[in-house]
Amino acid sequence: MAVRKLKDRIFEVGAIDWDRELFDELVHLPDGTSYNAYLVQGSEKTALIDTVDPDKEQVLIQNLKTLHPERIDYLISNHAEQDHSGCIPKILELHPETMVVTNSKCKAMLMDHLHVAEDRFIVIKDRETLSLGDKTLEFIMTPWVHWPETMTTYLREDKILFPCDFFGAHRATSNLFVTKESKVYYGAKRYYAEIMMPFRTIIQKHLKTLGNYDIEIIAPSHGPVYDRPAFIMDAYRNWVSDEVKNKVLIPFVSMHGSTRAMVDRLTSALIDRGIKVKLFNLVKADMGEYAMDIVDAATVVFATPFVLVGAHPSLVYAAYFTGALRAKVKHVGIMASYGWGGKVVEQVKSLIEPVKAEHLEPVLSKGLPGKEEFRKVDALADTILERHRALNIL
Ligand code: FEO
């Protein structure tokens, strides 16, 4: 429990979650996380921007008690997901004067997910403002970062942006502001990769919109606060751009060595051709690391043995994950080894259908690969070289 001061009458009152290991029962959190909430005290009104995960309700309540605001006039809800909205019912119970300020989509979600009463809402629209006296909040609709109702709040006089998940990083730290950009870059890229990447094109538009605002501080709802906004905005511009790097990812599974022999041959062939390669043995791979790499890899080659009549289940997951993230990879290859047949190529293609990439000629090996199969693997490396040259990324 601790209150951290951003600026005069602006405080971070949320909670640091040092121990959380999983988010959405899916995303690994190697560095924990935080649920930031902000109290903004204007000359006439006070606003709380977002709350915290219900597990940390007592931390938020104690932090607010430390500041003992006479009233909380407004509770700004930028996002309905429970790690930010989950304590809204408790705040409304403790503060009968508080009105929830949000957009109509978020209002509907808060009523669905948390049963917030309809008469506790003030509904605002894009670019509408709310005066706290000497401080003014402006609401900017930024949908799909990463739910349809997400919005960003801008505090005009102090030039602070409160974008909730957008620009955030799962990182537990006692530092209010970013101290080591390289560490935060890792966390923010991992967060972008696993949560935001499917919405790359709409984020391009949001970045243009926010580029018109004079921003001195970005205060997200996960991880440290940015007092050098260009650091995270430039990083996002790079991640959402259409550009890819001279990099091939090979997510693979091998049960008896045949697939692995093809993977090793392709790896050597690509290195010989000046192409960066990264292998992900899906038996033990950290899929968060894979997601980070797929943010800007030009090519991915899936490699699997046939199991029954399809790909190995771990490969199925990797292919589905790649499709779900709508990665911007330009080329997709498939290598597979089999004993009696099946439909691996069709299956993998269908799983990654949302990725609008060129499918390279697959390489199949009945049993252990021999001279002919290795020739085909070398040909695949040649094709990748040619495609990367055409993209001018070598
Ligand atoms: Fe941090 Fe989408 O919740």
Boltz pocket constraint, residues with backbone or C-beta under 6 A from the ligand:
constraints:
  - pocket:
      binder: B
      contacts: [[A, 79], [A, 81], [A, 82], [A, 83], [A, 84], [A, 145], [A, 146], [A, 165], [A, 221], [A, 222]]
      max_distance: 6.0
